[in-house]
Amino acid sequence: MMAGVGTEEESALTSLTGALVDANDRLLGLLSLITSEPPTSLAAEDMINAIIDRAAPILGLDQVTLSGAQVHRWAANQPSDHEGDWSTTIEIADVGSVDMTFIRALRRFDTGDTKLLAAVARLLANAVATAHVHERTISQEIVAREHATAANVAAAALPDPATMPAKTGLSFFAQLTPARETGGDLYTWQEIDNSVWFAIGDVSGKGLPAAVLMSTAVSAVDAAIARSHAGGPSAVVGAVDNWLHQRLSNAAMFLTLAVGEWNTTTNTLTIANSGHSPIVWCTNGVTQRVDATAPPLGVIADLVPDPWTTTTQPGDVLALATDGFTEQANPGGELFGEDHFDASVLRAADHPDAHTIGNALLRQVAEHGEGCAQSDDQALIVVSFS
Amino acid sequence: MDIMITTEGDHPLVTLAGRFDAFETEAFRAALDDLLDGDTSTVSVDLHDVQFIDSSALAELVRAMKHCREAEGELFLHRLSDPVRVILELTRLDAAFEIREA
């Protein structure tokens, strides 16, 4: 009787001691998990493996499975097909529904194990969430870098502002304000013999494709002016079309392009416009739009625009912009618009200096769009005659 | 932008509603490519409820128009809203498209 009681007490004591040792082991295990070195890699697989490598010996785990394709298994013990396996599944739903299965062969998880498993599961779920944030940050950085590259490509293709025409009888202003996501706006100019040549255009689309095609287009326009200027602005647009139509068409893009020539001897201004707007001619206090007479390049091959011609007088102003001006929205969603642009040119044209006029136009569109992101590139050329 | 596809006579009618810009071109392209995948080479696009269209969207319409013509079909633009009509006229793209008022 006494011996039996002694055996029972001894047995209870042994169990209690075992439980205390187990509990202590779990505490030490938990301490080891939470005081481990920070991860050296933020890749999901590396962080998960590091946690499982530490947790598996503490809990005697034979297999851990995470939802998705990540399965961690120890080849020495492959118990999943054995009869008598017990598994515990813990779902953590608030970090992207990561389902986890922990398997230990031949020994059931008890309450203490389950709590420690919950802690391991939380660590794993946090690792997965951290990896996702890290991956997202990297892809955002890649996109931002692509935009920066596109902006640099675009800026490098445009002519140096220091080379702007400076002929007697003419004041010239040009500026391109790029949007956060680069558009395909372009301008260029050249002085050949007695003429000042200029061009403004916009490649459809945004980002790197538009920036790359824009830089090609600037080179094509420069080359066309140099080689085909004898035929006038329409011939220059025709030459650009010859070079670029197929390339634009293949890329499912188009180029609006207006090319102008001002002859300093005859004071004749000629503009050929394929699909571009807005272009506003201001003379004697009245504005007139220089409309496109052909669609943009890349749409229908060999459609050459008819030229628009006038003789300039002192005080006349020509303003050429891109749709980044007219499509700039205000916080109420109202666009700057063509009519507003006409009126702004008329108001600003009081001043004889193209720089002052250009800056006034830029200020007006900026005031209109205050509180709204600039949605597209804004290119502007102002030519003032005296 | 909402894209609704119905049938008009013997060819599909794609009705667009909302803002047609660079963010919407992919969905439009996917819808058109699905339609033009088989024997269909003529498509109508109703633009009555398009409040804004930008150059990326115009380029997408031009691409679809060329696709139809290469397959000896046509892309018809129907019922242009005022903003769409204005931009097609400004760019002279109205000379490139087949436009129908009804």
Interface residues (C-beta under 8 A of the other chain):
Chain A: D202 S204 G205 K206 S249 A252 M253 F254 T256 S274 G275 H276 S277 P278 D291 A292 T293 A294 P295 P296 G298 V299 I300 L303 D323 E327 L335 E338 D376
Chain B: A22 F52 D54 S55 S56 L58 A59 E60 V62 R63 K66 V86 L90 T91 R92 L93 A95 A96
